[in-house]
Amino acid sequence: MADAKPNGNPPTSPAGDADLEAVEKLSTSYKKIRAELAKVIIGQEKVVQELLIALFCRGHCILEGVPGLAKTLMISTLARTLNLSFSRIQFTPDLMPSDITGTEVIEEDKATGHRGLRFVKGPIFANVILADEINRTPPKTQAALLEAMQEHQVSAAGFQHKLPEPFFVLATQNPIEQEGTYSLPEAQLDRFMFKVLVDYPSEDEEFDIVRLTTAPQDAELDTVLSADEIMALQSIIRRVPCADHLIRYAMRFARWTRRERQDVPDFVEKYVAWGAGPRASQFLVLAGKARAILKGRYHVSAEDIREMALPVLRHRIITNFNAEAEGVRSEHIVERLIDQIPVSESPQLDAAGADRVLAE
């Protein structure tokens, strides 16, 4: 493929026009989705970006934030702009696995009198699932959801039922009330690509929120992408090139959190009990690829890796008693790693090299 044109238009080549058109479409669609969400959601731009990156990477997210920050509205609005089916499941201590996956019921044919079992699908059979307060339900029900996330199917009475594609789970947690909750084990937390923090709005944003929500609302949302288009774009993400030295740069974020290694920083040795596994490195590179495309580039940069480090790593680092006593959280560990991990001097893959990889 040819190099990028001086005016900023994407490069073209007969060998890779289809791929480049898809890349351009993903970048353009991202801007349109942000514009549609802005009709209903005020602020939270970073949260929206991280959710879309996870969606296009076929990942899942944990959202953590206090009540009243429009998490449910944000997810349902996102599903509407993408023309995807949406289901909200309120997790409670008495929720059973069959309440979300579905169950077998006896059905009688009135003409013949024959009775048989029929599977009635549960609310998990949707494209976008909001698992509200996932830590309020027992581990058995949590495991049913996490199995569906991993396998994209539900098992019932010995049969497997495929879930609709694309399939995207967003599980929320309330950081305030922890009494009577069932914390997700670290092995299950690791299955979530991102942990996204939903913070309070700024003063100006809160003013706009109050003004918008206390007046008649007639916002009409346009559909930006269909389910088939999303799945086609998801396949493009993995084809975005990432130079070897940037892969090693991403690996260092995970490897430098493992205190049993000899070359870890002193603050990791002091504050970290358990570090991130290889899945963190995989998600860092994948998220970097998605961010590069959403920003209109065709190759990964060190900035992409750094920007994705917090949502990828904050739920994969377990701090020890020293950290708790001194008020050091996993976010602080990641921020110090961002400052200290050096980027290799190897040249980044240029646009022409990126185009050649996309064309192969």
VOSEKOL-34181 format. One line per 4 residues: for each residue x, y, z of N, C-alpha, C, O. Coordinates in steps of 0.001 Angstrom, whole numbers, plus 500000, padded with zeros to 6 digits. Atoms other than C-alpha are relative to their C-alpha. Example, Ala and Ser with C-alpha at 12.3 -4.5 7.8 and 13.67 -1.06 7.14 Angstrom:
500890:498810:500000:512300:495500:507800:500900:501200:500000:501936:501181:500665 | 499180:498810:499940:513670:498940:507140:499230:501090:500730:499739:502198:500899;
This chain:
500820:498801:500000:500000:500000:500000:500859:501257:500000:502022:501227:500405 | 499270:498746:500066:501029:503572:499494:500027:500682:501354:499240:500369:502246 | 499916:499247:498746:502075:505957:502235:498793:500911:500151:498071:501179:499191 | 501094:499083:499739:499573:508255:503870:500209:501284:499203:501335:501753:499040;
499919:498778:500796:498787:511306:501796:500244:501204:500914:499836:501197:502075 | 499688:498834:499159:500024:514732:503011:498769:500674:500581:498857:501279:501650 | 501184:499310:499501:496456:516011:503420:499292:499244:501112:498264:499691:501620 | 500589:500752:498894:495723:513336:506021:499000:498966:499573:498501:498222:500417;
500923:501028:500453:493478:511190:503847:500658:498635:500110:501883:498546:500030 | 499402:501320:499853:493962:507435:504285:500663:499569:498713:500203:499933:497630 | 499349:500486:501188:496373:505733:501904:499119:498999:499277:498280:498340:499891 | 500790:500935:500783:494892:503686:499111:500905:499099:499195:502020:499476:498832;
499279:500965:500804:496036:500645:497230:499023:498943:499555:498135:498583:500327 | 500929:501031:500449:494250:498035:495116:500022:498769:500878:499012:498076:501002 | 499899:501212:499199:495534:495306:497419:499284:500120:501327:498902:499111:501919 | 500554:499880:498660:494074:496777:500569:498889:501002:500137:498629:501472:501244;
501068:499013:499929:491227:499114:499696:498896:499590:500960:498379:500417:501710 | 501098:500471:499149:488661:496942:501483:500336:500176:501471:499506:500643:502252 | 499593:499854:498602:490629:496889:504733:500037:501459:500413:499559:501821:501489 | 499883:498589:499641:491354:500599:504644:498638:500669:500079:498424:501558:500902;
501353:499460:499921:487726:501385:503952:499350:499613:501326:498640:500411:501937 | 500557:500443:498723:486772:499307:506997:500618:500769:501166:499921:501144:502108 | 499326:499234:498955:489374:501075:509138:499454:501420:500062:499180:501947:501140 | 500547:498651:500060:488125:504458:507963:498567:500032:500521:498162:500983:501190;
501381:500059:499539:484543:503376:508631:499932:499895:501521:499073:500512:502151 | 499993:500148:498544:485391:502341:512199:500327:501323:500676:499691:501697:501661 | 499639:498705:499430:487078:505671:512913:498858:501001:499866:498557:501744:500800 | 501122:499078:500221:484177:507604:511376:498797:499630:500862:498131:500506:501414;
501136:500456:499199:481560:505470:513154:500183:500352:501467:499219:500677:502160 | 499713:499649:498612:483270:506107:516478:499598:501450:500285:499005:501746:501323 | 500361:498590:499817:482833:509858:516021:498481:500182:499974:497931:500980:500733 | 501456:499898:500081:479189:509397:515035:499340:499461:501268:498367:500034:501759;
500557:500572:498769:478499:507193:518056:500155:500990:501149:499230:501186:501937 | 499785:499015:498948:480041:509792:520350:499008:501155:499866:498495:501663:500863 | 500940:498892:500221:477846:512459:518760:498581:499608:500392:497852:500416:500967 | 501342:500455:499640:474689:510382:519208:499857:499884:501513:498837:500293:502067;
500055:500139:498544:475495:509576:522852:499947:501366:500682:499334:501517:501739 | 499978:498657:499404:476110:513276:523518:498615:500633:500036:498396:501592:500776 | 501359:499486:499959:472418:513896:522798:499305:499644:501320:498366:500319:501741 | 500642:500496:498769:471555:511984:525985:500953:500044:501197:500545:500377:502309;
499019:500105:498926:474762:511584:528021:500903:501226:499978:501471:501571:498942 | 499140:498831:499865:476651:514635:529284:501339:499558:500588:501382:498921:501641 | 498674:500340:499491:480413:514196:529694:500310:498518:499864:499826:497860:498943 | 499593:501410:499957:481941:510776:530518:500630:499545:498676:500429:498407:498252;
499424:500341:501299:483902:510860:527251:501009:498863:500107:501050:497986:499244 | 499013:501064:499845:486709:508668:528562:499327:498665:500246:499780:497637:499743 | 500739:501236:499737:484214:506104:529843:499429:499443:498697:499532:498245:498434 | 500569:500433:501267:482477:505977:526463:501078:499418:499091:500861:498393:498444;
498906:500502:500826:485810:505544:524679:500424:498606:500429:500620:497730:499587 | 499562:501308:499507:486815:502629:526907:498947:498928:499739:499293:497789:499426 | 501053:500967:500289:483431:500937:526480:500018:499591:498532:499882:498409:498216 | 499991:500308:501429:483625:501179:522694:501234:499194:499616:501150:498299:498775;
498796:500784:500280:487201:499893:522634:499792:498555:500415:500147:497641:499671 | 500270:501367:499555:486150:496861:524678:499020:499301:499078:499200:498123:498766 | 500988:500592:500902:483147:496273:522411:500646:499563:498693:500408:498448:498227 | 499381:500333:501277:485225:496369:519232:501104:498958:500147:501516:498355:499156;
499000:501040:499748:487811:494066:520849:499370:498692:500460:500089:497754:500806 | 500729:501180:499502:485125:491496:521817:500293:499747:501474:500325:498601:501920 | 499748:500138:498582:485883:492182:525462:498776:500340:500831:497723:500681:500292 | 501071:499667:499059:483733:492762:528547:500557:500965:501046:501770:501042:501239;
499573:498943:499067:483842:495508:531192:499317:499883:501350:498183:499415:501459 | 500594:499716:498696:483286:496113:534872:499938:501515:500143:500940:502204:499955 | 500161:498573:499736:481888:499567:535611:499821:500193:501495:498974:499553:502118 | 500108:499720:498573:482391:500913:539093:499729:501485:500193:500463:502334:499689;
500350:498617:499727:480713:504079:540290:498831:500063:500958:498070:499104:501089 | 501085:499828:499037:478320:505438:542876:498671:500079:499249:498659:500347:498048 | 501305:499918:500686:474571:505368:542131:499714:501393:499466:500193:502393:500000 | 500457:498727:500536:473038:508078:539995:500888:500620:498947:500709:501790:498607;
499097:499454:501009:475790:508489:537400:499622:499566:498585:500439:499655:497668 | 500570:500316:501323:473621:507276:534484:500708:498839:499313:500840:498824:498089 | 499347:501157:500612:475437:503987:533970:499014:499218:499141:499331:498853:498009 | 501001:500758:500762:472253:502187:532879:499575:500760:498750:499457:500169:497676;
500397:499198:501150:471199:505051:530607:501088:500007:498933:500792:499955:497739 | 498893:499982:500942:474642:505140:529022:500048:498704:499187:500230:498741:497970 | 499904:501287:500687:474626:501421:528188:498798:499780:499088:498955:499319:497958 | 501188:500194:500840:471042:501331:526917:500029:500923:498787:499595:500534:497703;
499892:499074:501127:471687:504399:524749:501029:499501:498993:500825:499613:497785 | 498985:500573:500888:474823:502783:523347:499409:498871:499167:499669:498781:497967 | 500628:501104:500731:472810:499688:522414:499056:500519:498921:498978:499945:497834 | 500931:499435:500987:470219:501852:520641:500734:500574:498802:500289:500403:497667;
499261:499411:501119:472804:503689:518557:500660:498935:499131:500987:499193:497972 | 499390:501092:500757:474270:500336:517485:498964:498988:499523:499317:497958:498948 | 501080:500886:500434:470881:498729:516813:500178:498588:500560:499990:497596:499855 | 499792:501275:499325:471633:495975:519332:498927:499806:501068:498430:500768:501654;
500958:500299:498938:469257:494221:521700:500671:500204:501358:501855:499915:501529 | 499467:499642:498683:469690:495283:525329:499194:499324:501086:497969:499236:501008 | 500668:500639:498867:468923:493485:528572:500700:500408:501289:501922:500324:501413 | 499460:499630:498686:469348:494707:532132:499585:498953:501012:498401:498644:501149;
500251:501023:498989:469668:492088:534869:500416:500559:501355:501586:500876:501571 | 499701:499518:498656:469418:493249:538481:500405:498814:500862:499575:497958:501168 | 499504:501118:499203:471566:490887:540528:499627:500197:501466:499841:501264:502041 | 500442:499987:498608:470187:490042:543978:500464:498708:500667:500817:497755:499973;
499523:501202:499313:471134:487496:546669:499191:498739:499691:499711:497631:499826 | 500813:501186:500262:468224:485199:545677:499929:499658:498510:499143:498795:498119 | 500022:500262:501438:468936:485255:541913:500665:498657:499712:501772:498396:500182 | 499483:501311:500355:469443:481750:540497:500568:500025:498580:500184:500877:497779;
499438:500023:501353:471490:480820:537401:498943:499916:498904:499068:500570:497869 | 501042:500149:501016:468346:479781:535514:499202:501285:499792:498558:501459:498758 | 500714:498735:500153:466878:483236:536143:500625:500887:498931:499954:501760:498381 | 499349:499194:501023:469424:484716:533754:500261:499203:498720:500237:499769:497627;
499683:500779:501199:470250:481838:531399:498757:499450:499316:498744:499291:498096 | 501202:500615:500539:466762:480380:530942:499751:498644:500639:500581:498149:501402 | 500358:501265:499366:465028:477166:531909:499147:499151:499065:498578:499653:498095 | 500837:500928:500753:463258:474098:530525:498595:499989:500610:498434:499890:501826;
501386:500068:499540:459464:474121:530737:499270:498895:499246:499613:498564:498111 | 500803:501049:500637:456923:471408:529998:498942:500664:499117:498217:501558:499554 | 500958:499443:500957:454839:472179:526933:499156:498866:499424:499690:497836:499014 | 500910:501053:500484:451776:470182:525843:499389:500414:498655:498902:501531:498483;
500656:499798:501294:450554:469860:522270:498524:499622:500173:498196:498451:500365 | 501410:500256:499732:446782:470225:522641:499361:499090:498954:498368:498420:499236 | 500576:500843:501051:446126:468449:519359:500289:498524:500244:499416:497681:500034 | 499605:501403:499826:448011:465251:520214:500080:499583:501466:500091:498392:501778;
499838:500318:498585:448309:465498:523993:501431:499680:500375:501711:499338:501524 | 498597:500311:499728:452058:464976:523678:500640:501119:500815:500417:502302:500557 | 499291:499034:499165:454192:466670:526299:501496:499915:499737:502053:498831:499562 | 498552:499938:500209:457764:467792:525804:500588:501214:500689:499871:502101:501151;
499288:498893:499368:460373:470131:527184:500397:501035:498946:500846:500690:497853 | 499586:498907:500872:461015:473501:525602:500837:500981:500808:500488:501344:501931 | 499107:499064:499316:463863:475841:526494:499497:501422:499811:499322:501892:498686 | 500420:498601:500022:462712:479333:527395:501230:500850:500306:501803:500752:501391;
498782:499210:499856:465556:481791:526905:499849:501052:501096:498793:501665:501257 | 499975:498982:498959:466515:484050:529786:500473:501339:499463:500734:501467:498266 | 499628:498648:500434:467474:487730:529674:501427:500110:499483:501790:501132:498901 | 498625:499929:500481:471093:486879:528874:500073:499893:498483:501114:500181:497892;
500020:500130:501455:470049:486229:525264:499721:501365:499365:498641:501618:498832 | 500048:498670:500610:470725:489784:524097:501418:500370:499609:502377:499737:500052 | 498664:499593:500441:473612:491583:522438:500764:500740:501084:501958:500507:501273 | 499361:499206:498956:474334:494012:525282:499326:499679:501326:498117:499858:501475;
500518:500396:498685:473924:492822:528879:500552:500943:501060:501766:501104:501188 | 499596:499222:498836:473989:495159:531856:499739:499154:501232:498591:498982:501642 | 500103:500803:498782:474684:492983:534897:500151:500941:501184:501262:501228:501630 | 499990:498947:498985:473717:495450:537596:500330:499430:501370:499656:498523:501858;
499530:500422:498673:475571:495007:540913:500268:498500:500031:499640:497751:500779 | 499664:501420:500121:477113:491676:540000:500511:499414:501308:500407:498207:501525 | 499488:500513:498725:478686:491412:543455:498914:499815:501051:499224:499515:502204 | 501097:500212:499053:475227:491188:545081:499414:498595:499902:498524:498243:500677;
500574:501330:500193:474549:487654:543857:501023:498931:500361:502222:499187:500254 | 499061:501042:499575:476084:484355:545067:500899:499521:498864:500583:499727:497692 | 499036:500445:501010:479075:482788:543265:499411:499072:498933:499868:499089:497790 | 500578:500919:500978:476915:480142:541567:499372:500755:498836:499525:500357:497681;
500619:499201:501058:474967:482775:539642:501044:500827:499263:500949:501008:498049 | 498901:499289:500653:478099:484813:538974:500693:499098:498988:501025:499531:497885 | 499298:500934:500881:479713:481720:537461:499206:499741:498722:499790:499566:497653 | 500832:500226:501192:476757:481209:535098:500185:501138:499001:500278:500906:497796;
499781:498859:500887:477213:484714:533716:501394:499954:499393:501563:500199:498198 | 498630:500004:500490:480970:484352:533434:500243:498880:499002:501060:499028:498094 | 499901:501071:500996:480608:481035:531596:499453:500484:498658:500039:500218:497608 | 500574:499471:501235:478371:482754:529063:500943:501014:499356:501064:501056:498132;
499046:499032:500526:480932:485547:528702:501135:499307:499272:501554:499758:498206 | 498832:500673:500560:483734:483100:527969:499635:499144:498796:500335:499164:497784 | 500340:500973:501031:481945:480525:525838:499000:500528:498974:498837:499934:497908 | 501043:499446:500871:479235:482711:524252:498895:498971:499745:498333:498897:498653;
501077:500970:500087:476760:479928:524939:499499:499690:501403:500163:499981:502398 | 500622:500400:498739:474452:478620:527658:499702:498519:499931:499181:498030:498929 | 500282:501438:499935:474202:474981:528723:498770:499771:500874:498677:500289:501987 | 501220:500323:499252:470810:473643:529819:499520:498621:499578:499339:498344:498393;
500509:501362:500236:469617:470042:530155:500847:499250:498981:500324:498479:498177 | 499103:500725:500889:472662:468794:528284:500122:500597:498605:500833:500044:497766 | 499938:499373:501325:472180:471117:525298:500672:501364:500112:500564:502044:501132 | 499359:498695:500053:474187:474171:524290:499179:500938:499114:498777:500578:498007;
500779:498994:500727:472353:477297:523177:500906:501205:499747:501375:501841:500691 | 499117:498916:500378:474386:479896:521287:499370:501355:500345:498168:501561:500179 | 500443:498649:499705:474145:483502:522402:500116:500863:498740:500928:500564:497864 | 499932:499141:501191:473540:486273:519852:501340:500726:499922:501950:501037:500945;
498767:499262:500219:476554:487999:518346:499684:501352:499369:498769:501454:498553 | 498964:499965:498970:478023:490424:519115:499410:499897:501396:498242:500217:501617 | 500446:500192:498622:477811:489677:522828:500923:500789:500915:502130:500549:500951 | 499225:499031:499227:478935:492375:525253:499394:500120:501388:498226:500485:501525;
500469:499958:498612:478648:492231:529072:500663:501157:500725:501882:501323:500680 | 499511:498930:499134:478971:495259:531335:499440:499754:501390:498232:499844:501612 | 500406:500295:498627:478885:494409:535019:500317:501195:500882:501439:501702:500862 | 499770:498849:499132:478454:497211:537543:500234:499545:501438:499739:498506:501875;
499771:500202:498571:479684:497363:541123:499859:501340:500709:500297:502376:500211 | 500144:498807:499158:478781:499850:543840:501156:500019:500994:501260:499116:501824 | 498835:499998:499103:481983:500890:545667:499683:500393:501428:500562:500336:502288 | 500331:499494:498667:480077:502194:548709:499520:498871:500911:500128:498593:501945;
500608:501027:499147:477904:499401:550082:500631:498651:499714:500439:498092:498634 | 499344:501294:500166:479939:496233:550582:499426:498926:500919:499811:497761:500818 | 500586:500975:499092:477866:494557:553304:499059:499076:499229:498222:499538:498455 | 500863:500965:500670:476202:491386:552076:500320:499780:498540:499462:499336:497778;
499616:500197:501392:478138:491274:548818:500914:498790:499873:501462:498294:500857 | 499144:501146:500320:480059:488458:547136:501037:500479:498989:500758:500565:497793 | 498965:499471:500882:483306:489770:545723:500382:498961:498955:500485:497771:499249 | 499583:500907:501062:484312:488298:542389:501421:499512:500274:502294:500319:500593;
498621:500489:499848:487358:486014:542697:500904:500593:498927:500443:500981:497854 | 499052:499393:500933:490501:487279:540994:500013:499275:498656:500172:499912:497615 | 499999:500756:501254:490348:484471:538408:498822:500403:499111:498929:500366:497885 | 501157:499568:500774:486896:485690:537354:500118:501468:499601:499688:501853:498513;
499754:498605:500366:487842:489373:537463:500902:500092:498778:500749:500988:497947 | 499039:499979:501099:490643:488557:535039:499340:499797:498643:499934:500115:497612 | 500698:500218:501265:488068:487613:532404:499459:501313:499416:499144:501381:498228 | 500460:498701:500493:486962:491246:532150:501180:500752:499403:502233:500872:500028;
498919:499282:500672:489039:493215:529682:500353:501282:500741:501528:501558:500983 | 499793:498711:499348:488580:496577:531439:499247:500059:501321:498215:499413:501506 | 500782:499501:498875:487591:497929:534792:499920:501503:499806:500931:502202:499873 | 500226:498596:500347:486081:501327:534012:499419:500717:501214:498430:500266:501791;
500486:499210:498873:485619:503935:536733:499134:501135:499485:499572:501928:498652 | 500925:498929:500360:482595:506220:536353:500027:501019:501127:499550:500748:502229 | 499781:498997:498957:483394:509402:538249:498897:501062:499969:498090:501112:499041 | 500955:498889:499934:481320:512421:539316:500231:500962:498840:501370:501116:498398;
499822:499002:501063:480684:515032:536591:500593:501285:500563:500549:501534:501768 | 499516:498681:499592:482317:518444:536664:498804:500910:500286:497658:500529:500048 | 501091:499080:499660:480300:521469:537797:499199:500381:498753:497968:500380:498777 | 500696:499621:501233:479503:522554:534232:499209:498826:499433:498090:499004:498951;
500702:501188:500492:478584:519001:533231:498764:499716:500844:497715:499364:500304 | 501150:500244:499137:476308:518620:536258:498894:501023:499740:497711:500689:499798 | 500983:498981:500353:474602:521900:535360:499242:499596:498734:498016:499692:498681 | 500644:500436:501245:473937:520609:531832:499113:498781:500235:498050:498663:499626;
500798:501190:499698:472682:517287:533252:498667:500397:500634:497607:499923:500226 | 501220:499567:499313:470198:518989:535571:499071:500722:499043:497863:500484:499045 | 500826:499257:500960:469000:521332:532839:499349:499069:498982:498187:499257:498622 | 500527:500910:501017:468568:518487:530339:498929:499079:500566:497901:498856:499926;
500887:501026:499455:466838:516009:532634:498766:500576:500682:497838:499828:500987 | 501183:499404:499377:464383:518486:534188:499144:500758:498990:498231:501493:499365 | 500779:499384:501081:463047:519676:530826:499478:498892:499095:499992:497774:499128 | 500488:501024:500941:461021:517841:528172:501134:499490:499111:501927:500273:498588;
498942:500613:500786:463276:515400:526335:499406:499373:498744:498468:498579:498812 | 500487:500558:501257:462750:514581:522690:501153:499635:499076:501043:499737:497854 | 498826:500354:500801:466192:513431:521568:499719:498750:499182:499289:497731:499721 | 500153:501141:500892:465999:511119:518575:501382:499493:499617:502209:500242:499096;
498694:500585:500265:468927:508747:518190:500007:499312:498641:499068:498602:498282 | 499822:500667:501286:470179:507614:514803:500836:498746:500199:501747:498722:501026 | 499220:501233:499960:471483:504090:514285:501266:500177:499176:501208:500581:498014 | 498713:499791:500669:475185:504172:513398:500494:498722:499344:500942:498746:498198;
499504:501272:500517:476097:500496:512949:498989:498905:500298:498182:499014:501221 | 500824:501187:499757:474322:497162:512694:500865:498916:500640:502085:499057:500726 | 499265:501098:499368:475289:493905:514410:501004:499385:499032:502138:499104:499418 | 499092:500590:500991:476801:492489:511200:501191:500916:499740:502319:500446:499595;
498901:499057:500228:478842:495651:510651:500962:500011:501177:502174:500121:500989 | 499135:500023:498818:480142:495527:514214:500903:498770:499974:502098:498877:500250 | 499189:501212:500040:481304:491926:513821:501065:500074:498910:502173:499566:499085 | 499005:499842:501062:483026:492793:510537:501134:500906:500461:502302:500644:500175;
498980:499074:499515:484831:495696:512199:500828:499375:501119:502011:499686:501260 | 499250:500675:498939:485802:493523:515172:501148:499173:499428:502218:499085:500030 | 498948:500826:500610:487773:491266:512831:501156:500844:499487:502271:500340:499350 | 498951:499119:500490:489733:494278:511540:500989:500352:501107:502180:500522:500846;
499156:499563:498889:491075:495178:514998:501247:499135:500120:502349:499665:500265 | 498869:500901:499793:493304:492108:515267:501005:500062:498856:502130:499585:499005 | 499088:499914:501126:494846:492826:511872:500835:501272:500019:501720:501450:499183 | 499194:498780:499875:496211:496192:512955:501394:499614:500490:501510:498891:501480;
498642:500406:499615:500026:495861:513164:500472:500676:501279:500106:501814:501574 | 499371:499468:498786:501941:496350:516400:501454:499552:499982:501733:498354:499950 | 498574:500314:500060:505738:496531:516343:500422:499146:501193:499838:499239:502273 | 499552:500915:498949:507622:493934:518381:500435:500736:501259:500169:500280:502371;
499522:499296:498806:509209:496523:520661:498839:500568:500807:498976:500769:502013 | 501174:499534:499263:505723:497824:521563:499281:498843:500686:498671:499024:501739 | 500530:501182:499313:504545:494313:522344:500792:499756:501285:500211:499473:502333 | 499172:500170:498799:507482:494010:524745:499750:501130:501009:499798:500911:502219;
500346:498880:499120:506621:497453:526131:498724:499689:500772:498651:499940:501975 | 501244:500378:499330:503088:496217:526886:500243:498873:501002:499656:498865:502084 | 499711:501117:499095:504484:493024:528434:500632:500476:501305:500383:499904:502366 | 499338:499521:498782:506600:495031:530874:499004:500476:501046:499257:500348:502244;
501005:499545:499029:503470:496508:532455:499502:498834:500849:499295:498985:502053 | 500449:501169:499251:502332:493023:533434:501149:499372:500774:500988:499019:501942 | 498882:500709:499379:505747:491543:534198:500597:500780:501172:501095:500173:502120 | 499443:499211:498906:506859:494449:536418:499071:500065:501205:499425:500680:502211;
500881:500056:498827:503883:493848:538725:500194:498709:500791:499553:498521:501825 | 499805:501310:499348:505136:490363:539704:501197:500090:500932:502349:500106:500497 | 498963:499701:499015:507077:490811:542893:501040:498893:500139:502120:499132:500680 | 499031:501082:499892:508782:487412:542663:501158:500160:499018:502178:499482:499143;
498907:499724:500927:510874:488755:539766:501079:500843:500683:500797:501592:501618 | 498882:499322:499357:514300:490142:540612:500123:501469:499597:500701:502270:500331 | 499759:498662:500533:514114:493305:538495:498806:500937:500147:498731:501939:499436 | 501172:499143:499851:510811:494803:539695:500379:501249:500800:501327:501209:501583;
499713:498787:499210:510754:498371:541101:499745:499774:501483:499012:498866:501873 | 500121:500138:498544:510993:498846:544852:498555:500148:500466:498125:499439:501376 | 501369:499783:499531:507419:500129:545170:499108:498790:499696:498129:498558:500405 | 500744:501230:500280:506104:496926:543556:500307:498955:501066:499407:498282:501568;
499597:500931:498948:508084:494824:546009:499340:500346:501332:499020:499457:502120 | 500535:499555:498712:506685:496908:548877:498485:499878:500083:497954:499539:501141 | 501451:499838:499918:503005:497220:547937:499175:498917:499294:497971:498827:499535 | 500774:500947:500817:502003:494380:545566:500088:498598:500580:501174:498103:500884;
500034:501395:499565:500890:490948:546731:500021:499060:498801:500792:498100:498777 | 500057:500814:501220:500018:489463:543325:499885:500929:498800:499174:501934:498833 | 499989:499170:501193:500626:490862:539879:499109:499456:498898:498389:498473:499077 | 500850:500344:501143:498953:490637:536493:500591:498837:499222:501807:498647:499189;
499590:501132:500810:499074:487564:534277:500137:500362:498531:499980:501526:498161 | 499808:499740:501439:499697:487195:530525:498776:500591:499317:498911:501280:498306 | 501200:499443:500627:496075:488086:529750:500037:501527:499997:499475:502159:499103 | 499873:498545:499965:496897:491664:530775:500802:500497:498804:500436:501498:498188;
499199:499602:501157:499585:491874:528089:499201:499865:498715:499280:500727:497839 | 500821:500203:501191:497197:490460:525494:498981:501127:499846:498829:501686:498760 | 501017:498954:500064:494472:492961:526352:500618:501381:499769:500009:502227:499115 | 499345:498714:500222:496941:495860:526427:500292:500218:498512:500029:501291:497970;
499692:499883:501423:498085:495170:522870:498715:500128:499190:498634:500952:498279 | 501260:499962:500740:494542:494529:521645:499312:501351:500163:498814:501920:499192 | 500614:498695:499761:493212:497692:523268:500785:501111:499303:500199:502072:498805 | 499188:499026:500709:496134:499642:521830:499678:500031:498517:499651:501100:497906;
500378:500053:501411:495188:498449:518352:498667:500706:499758:498527:501476:498808 | 501311:499378:500168:491575:499510:518805:500089:501514:500165:499486:502262:499396 | 499878:498548:499784:492537:502925:520187:500677:500668:498815:500297:501772:498426 | 499311:499421:501151:494899:503516:517276:499037:500254:498853:499073:501314:498228;
500953:499839:501098:492114:502951:514752:498980:501082:500329:498646:501898:499470 | 500982:498985:499633:489616:505063:516676:500588:501407:499912:499858:502379:499718 | 499332:498700:500120:492181:507872:516611:500427:500288:498564:501054:501315:498302 | 499696:499754:501398:492579:507512:512843:501368:499558:499555:501840:499996:498506;
498682:500505:500376:495933:505691:512802:499920:498515:499673:498990:497825:500090 | 500005:501390:500434:496830:502334:511295:501124:499191:500643:501440:498098:500171 | 498976:500742:499280:499574:501291:513706:499970:500454:501461:499521:501558:501768 | 500041:499739:498561:499984:501146:517495:501189:500859:500406:502295:500688:499893;
498928:499176:499440:502013:503738:519372:500136:499717:501494:499268:499089:502101 | 499807:500163:498555:503443:503763:522892:498917:500729:500782:498526:500289:501864 | 501068:499262:499337:500805:506346:523793:498744:499152:500137:498061:499221:501158 | 501175:500872:499937:498060:503825:522973:500126:499015:501151:499165:498779:501884;
499775:500963:498912:499595:501304:525369:499861:500682:501352:499215:500151:502256 | 500072:499289:498713:499986:503871:528148:498569:500384:500363:498167:500259:501520 | 501372:499564:499731:496414:505154:527801:499117:498834:500436:498154:499034:501176 | 500818:501174:499668:495025:501616:528123:500494:499266:501245:499860:498308:501687;
499414:500730:498873:497221:500585:531061:499088:500005:501220:498922:498968:501862 | 500838:499931:498796:494878:501801:533820:498767:499111:499918:498571:498296:500820 | 501180:500875:500022:491614:500142:532684:500336:498517:499900:499564:497679:500365 | 499632:501410:500129:493456:496915:531856:500570:499442:501296:500314:498285:501630;
499227:500538:498878:495565:496615:535007:499406:500261:501378:499756:499567:502333 | 500413:499601:498650:493666:498262:537866:499301:498868:500756:499360:498849:501985 | 500662:501095:499297:491652:495097:538649:500824:498715:499976:500354:497669:500425 | 499142:501181:500067:494546:492702:538042:501182:500067:500965:501961:499118:501054;
498930:499846:499025:496938:494023:540697:499397:499930:501400:498509:500712:501740 | 500483:500162:498627:496332:492866:544264:501045:500585:500943:502178:500109:501015 | 499074:499352:499072:497900:495133:546850:500012:499274:501346:499092:498519:501661 | 499840:500687:498721:499111:493952:550256:499627:500921:501168:499064:501998:500971;
500366:499244:498796:498695:495187:553837:500732:501338:500052:500164:502339:500489 | 499254:498739:499992:501421:497808:553457:499293:501061:499167:499202:502221:499570 | 500700:499059:500874:499522:499410:550599:498713:500488:500652:498385:501673:500599 | 501250:499608:499346:496258:499354:552524:500262:500971:501148:499514:501929:501338;
499683:499143:498862:497887:500937:555566:500406:501399:499555:500149:502369:500268 | 499517:498702:500485:499404:503755:553471:499083:500615:498957:499406:501659:498390 | 500950:499439:500941:496390:504296:551225:500437:499908:498548:500016:500721:497725 | 499522:500191:501374:498141:503038:548073:499076:499016:499291:498913:497878:499732;
500903:500849:500772:495711:501649:545492:500701:499488:498741:501795:499931:498389 | 499407:500571:501214:496344:499628:542361:500213:501063:498929:501166:500980:498154 | 499827:498920:500970:495829:502794:540269:501320:500735:500203:501967:501140:499237 | 498738:499318:499727:498809:504384:542012:501179:499176:499479:502151:499728:498964;
498931:500870:500496:500964:501374:541132:500126:500141:498488:501232:500272:497963 | 499977:499911:501463:499983:501578:537457:500538:501361:499558:501328:501435:498617 | 499533:498662:500375:500573:505340:537299:501513:500117:500158:502169:500756:499335 | 498548:499959:499824:504092:504898:538665:500701:499135:498958:501798:499466:498508;
499421:500823:501071:504743:502108:536170:500035:500768:498680:501009:500686:497932 | 500043:499200:501232:503662:504425:533337:501171:500982:499962:501759:501215:498905 | 498912:499029:499944:506259:506954:534519:501372:499340:499889:502316:499964:499406 | 498677:500599:499873:509078:504445:534973:500365:499033:498889:501548:498863:498593;
499662:500997:501016:508791:501835:532216:500505:500698:498746:499786:501514:498170 | 499461:499333:501191:511052:502899:529333:499449:499388:498725:499117:498204:498680 | 500383:500477:501320:510026:502635:525701:501264:499662:499243:502233:500421:499279 | 498836:500408:500761:512455:500748:523491:500347:501053:498963:499477:501785:498491;
499546:499045:501008:514531:502826:521096:499734:499528:498581:500020:500248:497625 | 500280:500501:501344:513437:500641:518185:499027:500926:499300:498110:501438:499941 | 500918:499113:500719:511713:502687:515471:498608:499416:499946:498438:498205:499802 | 501374:500460:500093:507949:502503:515440:499685:499607:498568:500289:500120:497625;
500443:500401:501322:506252:500807:512530:499339:501192:499332:498354:501729:499840 | 500546:498816:500644:505587:503596:510076:498715:499675:499266:498313:498515:499179 | 501293:500183:500652:502367:504117:508165:500095:499089:498793:499193:498290:498544 | 499866:500859:501171:503703:502461:505022:500116:498541:500393:499521:497667:499762;
499879:501379:499524:504730:499358:506963:498688:499478:500523:498355:498311:500315 | 501300:500404:499486:501358:499287:508683:499071:499627:498854:498343:498637:498932 | 500880:500274:501137:499577:499429:505346:500354:498679:499345:499472:497950:498893 | 499605:501262:500623:501629:496531:504014:499460:498820:500798:499011:497829:500223;
500517:501092:499158:500618:494371:506994:498490:499844:499793:497993:498723:499680 | 501443:500076:500192:496941:495252:506547:499636:499363:498666:498590:498727:498531 | 500309:500535:501335:497142:494258:502899:500294:498518:499891:499796:497854:498983 | 499636:501417:500107:498625:490817:503620:498876:499087:500422:499027:497865:500389;
